[in-house]
Amino acid sequence: MMDIILNTGSTVYQGAIIKGGNKFTEGYTREAAYCNIHPQDFDALGRPWHVRVTNEYGDSVVVRAKKTNTQQIGEVFIPRGIWANTVVTPETESTGSPRYKNLPVKIEKCEGPVLGPEELMRSNFVNGTNEDSREALKYLDKKTSQVGH
């Protein structure tokens, strides 16, 4: 396991998918469920296919590992989206915005799988015990039934 800094942000491809209303597609998972890792850190992690990123509260997400020279040593990047939001902490430091940049996390090699957006939302954000959760489930059921139409 490695201590590392997480930065999140939009990418052109991920942004285009979101603007097109296609968050519940394999394309969105492909463009948002990955972690850019500097080659030196990638090698130190054992050249992983998948990594688990965990915040200080124990919230974690599994994403695909991508070795890239565009990433700084000691930092990783996950595109802004449900996978990054799973580990972005709620502290705003009086800015009104969650900590999308410079977030200390732990990262480790793992087997996967990378969950799709529906599975990730169901497992991490919807517990089904209150009205908001029931409404979220209705929304998910409606959105996922429309995929491919």
Disulfide bonds with the S-S distance in Angstrom:
none
